[in-house]
Amino acid sequence: MERTEICNARKRSCFAATISTFVCFALFLNLITNAAAFAAHHLVTIHQLKQNVIQTRLCEQRANVKELLGPVSPATMQSYNLPPSILSSGWSAQIVTRTAKSLEETTDVQLIPRNEKDHFVDTVTVEIPLYSSGDVDRRQEGLGIELLEIEGGREDGLGIVIVKGLVPGGNADNACKYDNTPSQIERIMYGDSIVKADLILRRRGSGTNEEQTDVRSIQTECLGYDSMVNQLVGLLTPLNDHAMINSATVILTLKRLRRRPRIDVQLYYPPAQNLPPATITLQPGDNLRMAMLQRGIKLNDPLAQRYDGKPTGSGNCGSGGLCRTCAVSVLRGGELLSPQKLNEKKMLEDTPRWRLACKSWVGYGMKEGDVVIQVNPRQW
């Protein structure tokens, strides 16, 4: 069943949206009554959020993963975009409970991938200029974004709403048009979900040259269609007083499903070990040493020269980057590893191909590809 709702300024609404609503969501509409239902990734009522505490499970990796992976270009991230057929059914939600330093618990609902093994949630921001005092004649009302509700119809207003498209010639469409460098900008895409919106208003002050800047914000993550439209319409209500406004800009924060990059690490062992080559598949942000140990790969080289004052063959330093027992020789794909820091570079200056596995994180720049290494290089 399809229904179309258009909110415009003449009806005291500043948001144009078109939605096709699915009605067969029996599982989603049922109340969740036990922890097993949480594991099924269904949304729950606010009352139940207060009664159930679950383990926080973030889709993103460790907090410092961005620092480890270095700068990431939009062109690289766009290579992991998913087809619409996956995006339309790829979203789910989970309850997240956080405990502050005051031991006060807060609970909210977050978007997550249904397939966390192969997909991850990325966050992008898009700036949409609505108008300025210099182009009042060309000013258009609303954002010009079409929305599609894929989960909803609940009394508590929760749901999952994604972007269906952009109104041709609308504010969002104009803001997202590619210039000469299409791969260097992010634009709103089918399947994105709006989780936050900021309205930046620059008003004329009482003085001749005075200008006042106001910022209004709303949170829209995991809202159903009606709730999200109402929030967006309310955010844009101050635009009705456009006579006092010099310019207005909306900054949207969107969550986007993307394919997880993969790094295939090919391992070669010293001939004396008589072991066949092996390949392990990792994701950006994985530590090379930890990933190898978890898969039963023996790294500790008893012949390694140590830098922690302990005698040769006395064990490893526990990822301290001091013993060099986890050193590997990188034959190909070194650019996919996090760069060496000063101590590691100095320690291995006589063997430029070598890396300390404990200080190497794969997927630098969020890039994928192949890495070929020799294990225990002193034994070759």
PLY file of the C-alpha trace (Angstrom):
ply
format ascii 1.0
element vertex 380
property float x
property float y
property float z
element edge 379
property int vertex1
property int vertex2
end_header
0.00 0.00 0.00
1.36 3.43 -0.85
0.58 6.75 0.72
2.03 10.11 -0.11
2.28 12.98 2.34
3.56 16.35 1.23
4.34 18.96 3.85
4.90 22.45 2.46
5.18 25.98 3.79
1.61 26.88 2.82
0.42 24.22 5.25
2.97 25.40 7.87
5.21 22.54 6.86
8.65 22.80 5.37
9.36 19.25 4.38
8.50 17.46 1.14
8.40 13.71 1.46
7.03 10.71 -0.35
6.70 7.36 1.38
5.74 3.85 0.45
4.77 2.02 3.63
5.03 -1.71 4.05
2.22 -3.10 6.20
3.31 -6.67 6.81
5.46 -6.25 9.90
3.79 -8.55 12.41
7.02 -9.41 14.15
8.00 -5.77 14.39
4.62 -4.77 15.83
4.65 -7.42 18.56
5.87 -6.36 21.96
9.22 -7.79 22.96
8.89 -9.59 26.27
12.18 -11.35 26.87
15.88 -11.19 26.19
15.62 -13.64 23.32
13.53 -11.12 21.43
16.28 -8.54 21.92
18.67 -10.86 20.16
16.26 -10.93 17.22
16.92 -7.20 16.77
13.34 -5.98 17.05
12.55 -2.55 18.44
10.88 -2.37 21.85
8.65 0.09 23.65
10.05 2.82 25.87
8.58 1.04 28.91
10.50 -2.09 28.05
13.70 -0.13 27.47
13.68 0.80 31.14
13.11 -2.76 32.27
15.70 -4.54 30.17
19.45 -3.99 30.22
21.49 -5.62 27.51
25.15 -5.66 26.68
26.15 -2.71 24.50
27.30 -3.99 21.13
28.68 -1.29 18.88
28.82 -1.83 15.13
31.93 0.29 14.85
35.24 -1.05 16.11
37.39 0.36 18.89
37.25 4.08 19.63
40.79 4.63 18.36
40.34 2.74 15.11
40.08 5.94 13.06
43.43 7.10 14.39
44.99 3.74 13.55
43.60 3.73 10.03
44.66 7.29 9.19
42.91 9.59 6.71
40.17 8.00 4.64
39.05 9.46 1.31
35.36 9.60 0.32
36.31 7.82 -2.92
37.56 4.83 -0.94
34.42 4.70 1.21
32.15 4.97 -1.82
33.69 1.81 -3.21
32.01 -0.06 -0.34
28.48 1.18 -1.11
25.82 -1.52 -1.27
23.15 -2.06 -3.96
19.57 -0.88 -3.27
18.32 -4.46 -3.06
20.39 -4.96 0.09
19.84 -1.50 1.56
16.06 -1.83 1.58
16.20 -4.81 3.94
19.63 -4.43 5.52
18.75 -2.30 8.55
17.84 -3.43 12.04
17.99 -1.85 15.48
19.23 -2.61 18.96
18.89 -1.27 22.46
22.01 0.39 23.85
22.41 1.00 27.57
25.23 3.25 28.75
26.42 3.90 32.26
27.82 7.37 32.95
30.47 8.20 35.53
27.64 9.11 37.89
26.45 5.47 37.52
23.31 6.79 35.88
22.08 4.57 33.05
20.73 5.93 29.78
19.05 3.82 27.15
18.42 4.54 23.49
17.87 2.75 20.20
20.57 2.50 17.52
20.56 1.44 13.91
22.68 -1.63 13.14
23.16 -3.91 10.14
21.15 -7.10 9.97
24.30 -8.72 8.62
27.05 -7.47 10.92
29.54 -9.96 9.54
29.63 -8.43 6.06
28.25 -4.91 6.59
29.02 -1.97 8.86
27.42 1.38 9.67
29.18 4.49 8.43
28.25 8.08 9.33
28.25 10.92 6.79
27.22 14.56 6.99
25.69 16.61 4.20
25.23 20.38 4.25
22.07 21.69 2.57
21.85 25.47 2.06
18.18 26.45 2.08
18.52 30.06 1.02
20.28 33.34 1.65
19.05 36.92 1.57
20.65 37.34 -1.85
18.53 34.70 -3.59
15.10 35.07 -2.02
13.42 34.80 -5.41
14.91 31.34 -5.93
14.21 30.15 -2.42
12.49 26.76 -2.11
10.68 25.49 0.92
11.67 22.26 2.63
14.51 19.84 2.18
13.19 17.99 -0.83
13.89 14.47 0.49
11.65 11.46 -0.15
11.42 9.02 2.75
10.53 5.35 2.89
9.37 3.66 6.09
10.57 0.06 6.28
9.61 -0.57 9.91
6.97 1.39 11.76
3.31 1.83 12.62
4.02 1.66 16.36
2.29 3.61 19.08
5.60 4.65 20.63
6.74 6.34 17.40
9.75 4.09 16.87
10.65 2.69 13.48
13.19 2.64 10.69
12.97 5.22 7.90
15.40 5.50 4.99
15.91 7.93 2.16
14.00 6.87 -0.94
15.20 9.68 -3.20
15.62 13.42 -3.71
13.05 15.75 -5.23
14.55 16.90 -8.56
15.64 20.51 -8.29
14.97 20.60 -4.55
17.34 21.92 -1.91
18.87 18.52 -1.13
19.24 17.66 -4.80
20.96 20.97 -5.53
23.31 20.55 -2.56
24.30 17.03 -3.61
24.96 17.62 -7.28
28.41 16.52 -8.29
30.94 19.09 -9.38
34.16 18.19 -11.17
35.28 15.89 -8.33
32.36 13.51 -7.71
34.48 11.00 -5.82
35.60 13.56 -3.24
32.19 14.47 -1.84
29.44 12.56 -0.09
25.86 12.95 -1.20
22.59 11.66 0.15
21.90 8.17 -1.17
19.08 5.68 -1.26
19.09 3.68 1.97
20.59 6.40 4.17
18.81 7.07 7.45
18.68 10.55 8.96
19.79 10.37 12.60
20.39 14.06 13.36
19.59 17.43 11.81
20.99 20.86 12.69
19.44 24.11 11.47
21.84 27.06 11.36
20.06 30.42 11.11
21.82 33.73 10.61
19.46 36.53 11.55
19.65 40.26 11.14
20.36 41.98 14.43
19.15 45.30 15.75
22.32 47.11 14.65
23.34 47.82 11.09
26.14 45.23 10.93
25.02 42.88 13.65
24.18 39.28 12.86
22.91 36.65 15.25
23.52 32.93 14.69
21.07 30.41 16.09
21.50 26.62 16.00
18.67 24.17 16.55
19.16 20.40 16.62
16.97 17.31 16.62
17.68 13.58 17.01
15.79 11.31 14.62
17.49 7.92 14.85
15.03 5.02 14.82
11.93 7.18 14.52
8.97 6.08 12.45
7.79 8.06 9.43
5.26 10.30 11.17
7.58 11.04 14.09
10.50 11.86 11.81
8.46 14.15 9.55
7.01 15.96 12.56
10.50 16.50 13.96
11.84 17.83 10.66
8.84 20.08 10.11
9.24 21.47 13.61
12.94 22.09 13.03
12.20 24.21 9.96
9.33 26.21 11.49
11.53 29.29 12.21
11.94 29.72 8.44
8.39 31.10 8.35
9.86 34.34 9.70
12.17 34.65 6.69
12.04 38.46 6.71
14.56 38.50 9.56
16.77 35.70 8.23
19.94 36.33 6.24
20.65 32.65 5.52
19.57 29.19 6.57
21.47 25.91 6.32
20.60 22.39 7.41
23.35 19.90 8.23
22.12 16.32 8.11
23.89 13.46 9.85
23.07 10.19 8.11
23.89 6.59 8.82
24.78 4.47 5.82
25.21 0.73 5.38
28.43 -0.26 3.65
30.24 -3.46 2.81
33.06 -4.35 5.18
36.46 -4.12 3.46
38.58 -7.27 3.61
42.30 -7.77 3.73
43.64 -11.21 2.76
46.94 -11.88 4.54
48.98 -14.66 2.92
51.42 -16.34 5.31
54.57 -18.21 4.35
56.53 -20.24 6.90
60.27 -21.00 7.04
61.16 -24.16 5.06
62.35 -25.87 8.26
58.83 -25.73 9.69
57.46 -27.73 6.74
54.08 -25.93 6.87
51.95 -25.06 3.84
51.13 -21.41 3.12
47.98 -20.10 4.75
45.63 -17.18 4.16
43.68 -15.33 6.83
41.01 -12.72 6.12
40.98 -9.61 8.30
39.09 -6.33 8.53
40.44 -2.78 8.81
41.55 -2.09 12.36
42.53 -5.69 13.16
45.90 -6.05 14.85
48.15 -8.38 12.87
49.72 -10.16 15.87
46.44 -10.68 17.70
44.70 -11.95 14.57
47.48 -14.46 13.90
47.60 -15.73 17.48
43.82 -16.15 17.56
44.14 -18.44 14.55
46.83 -20.58 16.15
49.77 -19.14 14.21
52.98 -19.28 16.21
54.92 -16.05 16.01
57.47 -16.06 18.80
60.92 -16.33 17.27
63.45 -17.58 19.87
66.31 -16.17 17.76
64.98 -12.59 17.86
67.26 -9.88 19.22
65.55 -8.19 22.14
65.39 -4.54 23.13
63.91 -4.88 26.62
67.07 -6.07 28.39
65.94 -9.68 28.66
68.05 -12.54 27.26
67.27 -14.01 23.86
64.67 -16.78 24.04
63.02 -15.57 27.26
59.54 -15.18 25.77
57.60 -12.29 24.32
57.00 -8.84 25.78
53.21 -9.00 25.51
52.77 -6.57 22.60
55.04 -3.97 24.14
57.00 -3.60 20.92
60.29 -4.37 22.67
61.23 -7.97 22.05
60.98 -8.25 18.23
59.82 -11.87 18.57
56.69 -11.15 16.51
58.58 -9.57 13.59
57.40 -10.51 10.11
58.81 -9.74 6.69
56.32 -7.93 4.43
56.81 -9.00 0.82
53.78 -7.19 -0.60
50.98 -4.92 0.60
52.96 -2.93 3.15
50.89 0.15 2.30
47.87 -1.59 3.82
49.53 -1.62 7.25
49.54 1.27 9.68
52.76 3.31 9.35
55.71 2.59 11.62
56.18 4.85 14.60
59.58 6.12 15.64
60.51 3.31 18.06
59.59 0.53 15.65
61.33 2.24 12.77
64.53 2.61 14.80
64.36 -0.97 16.04
64.03 -2.39 12.51
66.18 0.10 10.60
68.57 -2.69 9.51
65.67 -4.75 8.05
63.40 -2.31 6.14
60.93 -5.01 5.02
60.25 -6.13 8.57
57.35 -5.06 10.74
56.44 -5.80 14.34
53.14 -7.63 14.08
52.06 -6.25 17.45
52.40 -2.69 16.12
50.78 -3.33 12.75
47.08 -2.75 12.09
45.69 -3.77 8.74
43.51 -1.73 6.40
45.29 1.61 6.61
43.17 4.28 4.90
40.22 1.83 5.04
41.66 0.16 1.94
41.37 -3.51 1.12
43.70 -5.83 -0.75
46.35 -8.51 -0.25
49.27 -8.59 2.16
52.01 -11.22 1.77
54.32 -11.88 4.72
56.96 -14.31 5.87
56.61 -15.57 9.43
59.73 -15.78 11.62
61.97 -14.08 9.05
65.17 -14.87 10.95
64.64 -18.55 10.20
64.62 -18.17 6.42
0 1
1 2
2 3
3 4
4 5
5 6
6 7
7 8
8 9
9 10
10 11
11 12
12 13
13 14
14 15
15 16
16 17
17 18
18 19
19 20
20 21
21 22
22 23
23 24
24 25
25 26
26 27
27 28
28 29
29 30
30 31
31 32
32 33
33 34
34 35
35 36
36 37
37 38
38 39
39 40
40 41
41 42
42 43
43 44
44 45
45 46
46 47
47 48
48 49
49 50
50 51
51 52
52 53
53 54
54 55
55 56
56 57
57 58
58 59
59 60
60 61
61 62
62 63
63 64
64 65
65 66
66 67
67 68
68 69
69 70
70 71
71 72
72 73
73 74
74 75
75 76
76 77
77 78
78 79
79 80
80 81
81 82
82 83
83 84
84 85
85 86
86 87
87 88
88 89
89 90
90 91
91 92
92 93
93 94
94 95
95 96
96 97
97 98
98 99
99 100
100 101
101 102
102 103
103 104
104 105
105 106
106 107
107 108
108 109
109 110
110 111
111 112
112 113
113 114
114 115
115 116
116 117
117 118
118 119
119 120
120 121
121 122
122 123
123 124
124 125
125 126
126 127
127 128
128 129
129 130
130 131
131 132
132 133
133 134
134 135
135 136
136 137
137 138
138 139
139 140
140 141
141 142
142 143
143 144
144 145
145 146
146 147
147 148
148 149
149 150
150 151
151 152
152 153
153 154
154 155
155 156
156 157
157 158
158 159
159 160
160 161
161 162
162 163
163 164
164 165
165 166
166 167
167 168
168 169
169 170
170 171
171 172
172 173
173 174
174 175
175 176
176 177
177 178
178 179
179 180
180 181
181 182
182 183
183 184
184 185
185 186
186 187
187 188
188 189
189 190
190 191
191 192
192 193
193 194
194 195
195 196
196 197
197 198
198 199
199 200
200 201
201 202
202 203
203 204
204 205
205 206
206 207
207 208
208 209
209 210
210 211
211 212
212 213
213 214
214 215
215 216
216 217
217 218
218 219
219 220
220 221
221 222
222 223
223 224
224 225
225 226
226 227
227 228
228 229
229 230
230 231
231 232
232 233
233 234
234 235
235 236
236 237
237 238
238 239
239 240
240 241
241 242
242 243
243 244
244 245
245 246
246 247
247 248
248 249
249 250
250 251
251 252
252 253
253 254
254 255
255 256
256 257
257 258
258 259
259 260
260 261
261 262
262 263
263 264
264 265
265 266
266 267
267 268
268 269
269 270
270 271
271 272
272 273
273 274
274 275
275 276
276 277
277 278
278 279
279 280
280 281
281 282
282 283
283 284
284 285
285 286
286 287
287 288
288 289
289 290
290 291
291 292
292 293
293 294
294 295
295 296
296 297
297 298
298 299
299 300
300 301
301 302
302 303
303 304
304 305
305 306
306 307
307 308
308 309
309 310
310 311
311 312
312 313
313 314
314 315
315 316
316 317
317 318
318 319
319 320
320 321
321 322
322 323
323 324
324 325
325 326
326 327
327 328
328 329
329 330
330 331
331 332
332 333
333 334
334 335
335 336
336 337
337 338
338 339
339 340
340 341
341 342
342 343
343 344
344 345
345 346
346 347
347 348
348 349
349 350
350 351
351 352
352 353
353 354
354 355
355 356
356 357
357 358
358 359
359 360
360 361
361 362
362 363
363 364
364 365
365 366
366 367
367 368
368 369
369 370
370 371
371 372
372 373
373 374
374 375
375 376
376 377
377 378
378 379
